[in-house]
């Protein structure tokens, strides 16, 4: 005995066809916000990378010692190397009208401050 298989007629509009206009509308509605800023984690990576590649920062931190700490501060970052610290200001540039994308910024390294080791008698 053979089973009789009946094929279903495909729906001419289909479920996807009905939902597609809504998908495009929602995508267009939120597209500018999606690309407006980097998430904070990725923005901080971009900032720290720019700081560590900045020639003025490299000159000021010219030391044989490794970086022991990078700390986020209110205005930027503080880099610690051995007994010295360097505060680096991250100045955000206001975006132009209609700009979408990651925040633009400038790096302004401060003065290197080193603790004086107590002299032994």
N, CA, C and O of each residue as an XYZ file, in Angstrom:
484
protein
N       0.813     -1.165      0.000
C       0.000      0.000      0.000
C       0.877      1.257      0.000
O       1.796      1.384      0.808
N       0.587      2.152     -0.890
C       1.358      3.390     -0.984
C       0.603      4.526     -0.326
O      -0.621      4.638     -0.404
N       1.386      5.354      0.321
C       0.784      6.550      0.915
C       0.660      7.607     -0.153
O       1.543      7.797     -0.989
N      -0.432      8.269     -0.100
C      -0.631      9.345     -1.049
C      -0.110     10.637     -0.421
O      -0.556     11.043      0.651
N       0.842     11.275     -1.107
C       1.432     12.509     -0.627
C       0.802     13.664     -1.388
O       0.789     13.691     -2.618
N       0.297     14.588     -0.648
C      -0.278     15.761     -1.299
C       0.621     16.951     -1.017
O       1.045     17.180      0.116
N       0.891     17.676     -2.037
C       1.737     18.867     -1.888
C       0.856     20.055     -1.596
O      -0.205     20.244     -2.191
N       1.344     20.870     -0.631
C       0.600     22.090     -0.319
C       0.982     23.171     -1.304
O       2.140     23.317     -1.696
N       0.003     23.899     -1.678
C       0.219     25.007     -2.579
C       0.905     26.133     -1.799
O       0.410     26.532     -0.745
N       2.035     26.655     -2.293
C       2.697     27.736     -1.569
C       1.828     28.986     -1.540
O       1.156     29.326     -2.514
N       1.861     29.651     -0.406
C       1.117     30.898     -0.238
C       1.786     31.954     -1.101
O       2.997     32.152     -1.012
N       1.026     32.619     -1.918
C       1.607     33.576     -2.859
C       2.254     34.771     -2.157
O       3.244     35.305     -2.659
N       1.725     35.205     -1.013
C       2.327     36.344     -0.306
C       3.384     35.874      0.667
O       4.380     36.574      0.851
N       3.222     34.734      1.294
C       4.202     34.200      2.222
C       4.306     35.030      3.490
O       4.006     36.224      3.502
N       4.732     34.376      4.541
C       4.885     35.060      5.819
C       5.987     36.111      5.746
O       5.852     37.208      6.288
N       7.064     35.766      5.077
C       8.190     36.715      4.965
C       7.770     37.937      4.168
O       8.128     39.066      4.503
N       7.016     37.702      3.124
C       6.566     38.822      2.298
C       5.722     39.823      3.065
O       5.756     41.018      2.774
N       4.965     39.344      4.043
C       4.127     40.230      4.847
C       4.951     41.018      5.865
O       4.617     42.160      6.181
N       6.021     40.419      6.378
C       6.813     41.052      7.444
C       7.974     41.896      6.917
O       8.519     42.727      7.644
N       8.348     41.689      5.676
C       9.494     42.387      5.109
C       9.378     43.914      5.160
O      10.352     44.570      5.529
N       8.244     44.502      4.809
C       8.153     45.969      4.895
C       8.367     46.493      6.312
O       8.968     47.551      6.496
N       7.881     45.765      7.310
C       8.087     46.181      8.710
C       9.565     46.115      9.084
O      10.086     46.998      9.766
N      10.225     45.068      8.634
C      11.657     44.912      8.905
C      12.446     46.090      8.336
O      13.284     46.666      9.030
N      12.187     46.450      7.090
C      12.892     47.571      6.461
C      12.580     48.893      7.162
O      13.471     49.724      7.337
N      11.348     49.090      7.556
C      10.971     50.317      8.255
C      11.723     50.444      9.575
O      12.272     51.502      9.881
N      11.748     49.371     10.352
C      12.444     49.398     11.651
C      13.941     49.578     11.445
O      14.579     50.318     12.193
N      14.510     48.920     10.449
C      15.941     49.058     10.163
C      16.282     50.502      9.816
O      17.259     51.046     10.331
N      15.500     51.118      8.962
C      15.762     52.502      8.582
C      15.542     53.471      9.737
O      16.221     54.493      9.835
N      14.601     53.153     10.600
C      14.297     54.014     11.730
C      15.458     54.078     12.717
O      15.756     55.145     13.254
N      16.115     52.945     12.959
C      17.169     52.895     13.966
C      18.580     52.899     13.395
O      19.535     52.890     14.172
N      18.757     52.912     12.099
C      20.085     52.848     11.487
C      21.014     53.976     11.938
O      22.167     53.684     12.257
N      20.595     55.235     11.988
C      21.539     56.279     12.429
C      22.015     56.079     13.867
O      23.177     56.354     14.164
N      21.154     55.611     14.759
C      21.551     55.416     16.139
C      22.528     54.249     16.286
O      23.395     54.276     17.159
N      22.397     53.252     15.462
C      23.264     52.088     15.557
C      24.709     52.473     15.269
O      25.622     51.962     15.916
N      24.929     53.356     14.320
C      26.279     53.722     13.924
C      26.737     55.041     14.523
O      27.793     55.544     14.136
N      25.995     55.614     15.439
C      26.315     56.933     15.968
C      27.585     56.926     16.809
O      28.471     57.748     16.572
N      27.702     56.049     17.760
C      28.862     56.003     18.637
C      29.325     54.572     18.809
O      28.556     53.624     18.657
N      30.601     54.442     19.130
C      31.091     53.127     19.497
C      30.629     52.818     20.910
O      30.458     53.736     21.713
N      30.422     51.554     21.231
C      30.159     51.228     22.624
C      31.351     51.675     23.485
O      32.479     51.708     22.992
N      31.123     52.019     24.754
C      32.203     52.546     25.601
C      33.459     51.681     25.632
O      34.569     52.214     25.634
N      33.310     50.376     25.657
C      34.484     49.502     25.684
C      35.362     49.722     24.451
O      36.579     49.868     24.568
N      34.741     49.744     23.273
C      35.499     49.902     22.033
C      36.019     51.335     21.867
O      37.079     51.545     21.277
N      35.286     52.306     22.378
C      35.764     53.689     22.347
C      37.011     53.811     23.220
O      37.972     54.473     22.828
N      37.010     53.182     24.396
C      38.184     53.250     25.271
C      39.389     52.558     24.643
O      40.520     53.017     24.806
N      39.160     51.459     23.929
C      40.266     50.800     23.214
C      40.861     51.747     22.183
O      42.081     51.844     22.049
N      39.998     52.442     21.459
C      40.467     53.394     20.443
C      41.278     54.517     21.099
O      42.313     54.925     20.572
N      40.808     55.013     22.246
C      41.505     56.102     22.955
C      42.850     55.640     23.498
O      43.854     56.330     23.323
N      42.886     54.478     24.157
C      44.141     53.974     24.728
C      45.150     53.683     23.631
O      46.337     53.968     23.789
N      44.696     53.123     22.533
C      45.594     52.860     21.399
C      46.175     54.165     20.859
O      47.368     54.242     20.566
N      45.328     55.191     20.726
C      45.808     56.493     20.238
C      46.819     57.098     21.224
O      47.813     57.690     20.803
N      46.571     56.955     22.511
C      47.501     57.482     23.523
C      48.846     56.776     23.425
O      49.890     57.428     23.405
N      48.830     55.450     23.364
C      50.079     54.692     23.324
C      50.844     54.868     22.017
O      52.046     54.607     21.969
N      50.170     55.303     20.961
C      50.836     55.570     19.680
C      51.209     57.037     19.500
O      51.834     57.395     18.501
N      50.836     57.891     20.449
C      51.107     59.329     20.361
C      52.597     59.596     20.598
O      53.146     59.168     21.613
N      53.248     60.291     19.678
C      54.697     60.518     19.774
C      55.078     61.341     21.010
O      56.135     61.105     21.596
N      54.239     62.302     21.416
C      54.549     63.093     22.612
C      54.473     62.235     23.879
O      55.288     62.395     24.787
N      53.514     61.342     23.938
C      53.402     60.428     25.080
C      54.619     59.508     25.124
O      55.184     59.273     26.192
N      55.017     58.994     23.976
C      56.182     58.102     23.902
C      57.443     58.829     24.370
O      58.245     58.260     25.111
N      57.625     60.075     23.947
C      58.800     60.851     24.372
C      58.800     61.076     25.876
O      59.842     60.953     26.520
N      57.644     61.404     26.442
C      57.563     61.683     27.873
C      57.741     60.422     28.711
O      58.273     60.489     29.820
N      57.312     59.297     28.208
C      57.433     58.037     28.939
C      58.690     57.268     28.553
O      58.778     56.070     28.820
N      59.635     57.908     27.950
C      60.863     57.264     27.500
C      61.570     56.641     28.696
O      62.314     57.312     29.411
N      61.330     55.362     28.903
C      61.853     54.656     30.063
C      62.074     53.191     29.717
O      61.392     52.651     28.847
N      63.016     52.547     30.387
C      63.215     51.116     30.125
C      62.191     50.233     30.831
O      62.169     49.020     30.622
N      61.341     50.834     31.668
C      60.378     50.069     32.462
C      59.052     49.900     31.715
O      58.681     50.742     30.898
N      58.348     48.813     32.002
C      57.048     48.603     31.355
C      55.956     49.449     32.005
O      56.095     49.900     33.142
N      54.892     49.649     31.281
C      53.713     50.326     31.837
C      53.111     49.379     32.865
O      52.846     48.213     32.571
N      52.898     49.890     34.074
C      52.344     49.033     35.122
C      50.845     49.243     35.314
O      50.166     48.380     35.871
N      50.321     50.393     34.853
C      48.903     50.653     35.064
C      48.408     51.739     34.109
O      49.117     52.703     33.820
N      47.196     51.566     33.634
C      46.482     52.601     32.879
C      45.128     52.740     33.556
O      44.355     51.785     33.618
N      44.845     53.937     34.063
C      43.616     54.176     34.809
C      42.791     55.244     34.112
O      43.317     56.280     33.705
N      41.495     54.988     33.975
C      40.570     55.990     33.415
C      40.359     57.070     34.462
O      40.080     56.769     35.622
N      40.492     58.324     34.058
C      40.250     59.463     34.946
C      39.056     60.251     34.413
O      38.467     59.895     33.393
N      38.711     61.315     35.111
C      37.570     62.137     34.697
C      37.787     62.766     33.324
O      36.844     62.893     32.542
N      39.032     63.162     33.026
C      39.323     63.870     31.765
C      40.103     63.039     30.757
O      40.398     63.519     29.662
N      40.439     61.812     31.103
C      41.242     61.010     30.187
C      41.776     59.769     30.873
O      41.013     58.945     31.377
N      43.112     59.642     30.887
C      43.753     58.461     31.458
C      45.009     58.862     32.217
O      45.615     59.897     31.942
N      45.389     58.024     33.178
C      46.651     58.188     33.892
C      47.468     56.929     33.632
O      47.011     55.811     33.871
N      48.684     57.134     33.138
C      49.571     56.020     32.828
C      50.665     55.993     33.889
O      51.289     57.014     34.178
N      50.888     54.816     34.463
C      51.907     54.663     35.496
C      53.011     53.764     34.976
O      52.768     52.673     34.460
N      54.242     54.259     35.128
C      55.429     53.504     34.760
C      56.397     53.626     35.935
O      56.865     54.719     36.256
N      56.691     52.487     36.575
C      57.574     52.449     37.741
C      57.082     53.448     38.791
O      55.995     53.263     39.337
N      57.836     54.479     39.084
C      57.464     55.491     40.088
C      56.930     56.773     39.449
O      56.802     57.792     40.128
N      56.620     56.735     38.165
C      56.201     57.938     37.442
C      54.766     57.787     36.920
O      54.315     56.687     36.599
N      54.069     58.917     36.846
C      52.724     58.936     36.266
C      52.624     60.048     35.222
O      53.263     61.094     35.336
N      51.832     59.797     34.236
C      51.570     60.779     33.188
C      50.060     60.855     33.002
O      49.413     59.862     32.670
N      49.511     62.037     33.219
C      48.087     62.263     32.963
C      47.919     62.695     31.518
O      48.616     63.589     31.038
N      46.996     62.059     30.838
C      46.722     62.361     29.438
C      45.260     62.765     29.333
O      44.364     62.017     29.726
N      45.035     63.950     28.802
C      43.666     64.451     28.619
C      43.168     64.016     27.243
O      43.862     64.161     26.236
N      41.951     63.482     27.226
C      41.284     63.138     25.968
C      40.226     64.209     25.746
O      39.226     64.276     26.460
N      40.468     65.046     24.740
C      39.542     66.137     24.437
C      38.672     65.732     23.251
O      39.165     65.527     22.141
N      37.375     65.622     23.507
C      36.447     65.216     22.448
C      36.124     66.396     21.539
O      35.878     67.510     22.003
N      36.130     66.133     20.255
C      35.825     67.148     19.249
C      34.327     67.061     18.948
O      33.828     65.989     18.605
N      33.603     68.187     19.074
C      32.165     68.145     18.774
C      31.934     67.695     17.327
O      32.604     68.178     16.414
N      30.996     66.780     17.117
C      30.753     66.291     15.760
C      30.074     67.338     14.889
O      29.335     68.194     15.375
N      30.342     67.249     13.596
C      29.670     68.125     12.632
C      28.217     67.674     12.502
O      27.887     66.521     12.778
N      27.376     68.576     12.087
C      25.954     68.254     11.921
C      25.793     67.066     10.978
O      26.366     67.044      9.888
N      25.023     66.097     11.399
C      24.775     64.928     10.564
C      25.830     63.842     10.672
O      25.712     62.797     10.033
N      26.863     64.080     11.477
C      27.946     63.101     11.598
C      27.468     61.871     12.344
O      26.833     61.978     13.394
N      27.771     60.710     11.805
C      27.561     59.451     12.498
C      28.869     58.687     12.470
O      29.581     58.704     11.466
N      29.180     58.032     13.539
C      30.414     57.274     13.636
C      31.020     57.446     15.010
O      30.410     58.056     15.888
N      32.221     56.912     15.205
C      32.855     57.000     16.514
C      33.192     58.441     16.883
O      33.368     59.294     16.013
N      33.278     58.697     18.178
C      33.621     60.034     18.661
C      35.055     60.375     18.262
O      35.958     59.550     18.399
N      35.253     61.579     17.775
C      36.583     62.061     17.420
C      37.177     62.757     18.642
O      36.448     63.349     19.438
N      38.504     62.685     18.791
C      39.138     63.266     19.965
C      40.586     63.645     19.678
O      41.171     63.214     18.684
N      41.158     64.470     20.580
C      42.571     64.846     20.537
C      43.215     64.394     21.835
O      42.560     64.336     22.875
N      44.492     64.076     21.770
C      45.260     63.639     22.932
C      46.151     64.786     23.391
O      46.865     65.382     22.583
N      46.113     65.099     24.692
C      46.959     66.149     25.261
C      47.696     65.586     26.470
O      47.140     65.532     27.568
N      48.962     65.161     26.271
C      49.709     64.637     27.412
C      50.158     65.762     28.346
O      50.560     66.835     27.897
N      50.082     65.496     29.652
C      50.547     66.460     30.649
C      52.036     66.251     30.916
O      52.763     65.702     30.088
N      52.462     66.696     32.072
C      53.869     66.531     32.459
C      54.044     65.208     33.204
O      53.163     64.786     33.953
N      55.175     64.568     32.993
C      55.508     63.347     33.694
C      55.885     63.692     35.129
O      56.758     64.531     35.356
N      55.241     63.058     36.090
C      55.511     63.316     37.502
C      56.082     62.043     38.111
O      55.459     60.982     38.064
N      57.295     62.166     38.691
C      57.958     61.021     39.291
C      58.151     61.265     40.780
O      58.506     62.365     41.204
N      57.908     60.208     41.576
C      58.144     60.295     43.010
C      59.635     60.205     43.247
O      60.337     59.413     42.618
N      60.107     61.034     44.167
C      61.521     60.994     44.528
C      61.711     59.879     45.551
O      61.004     59.823     46.557
N      62.661     59.000     45.290
C      62.947     57.946     46.231
C      63.713     58.547     47.411
O      64.598     59.383     47.229
N      63.364     58.115     48.601
C      64.056     58.603     49.798
C      65.497     58.117     49.764
O      65.764     56.941     49.519
N      66.423     59.043     50.014
C      67.833     58.683     50.001
C      68.171     57.938     51.293
O      67.781     58.335     52.391
N      68.900     56.862     51.119
C      69.308     56.083     52.280
C      70.555     56.687     52.880
O      71.445     57.129     52.154
N      70.631     56.713     54.203
C      71.808     57.298     54.892
C      72.854     56.269     55.120
O      73.907     56.572     55.682
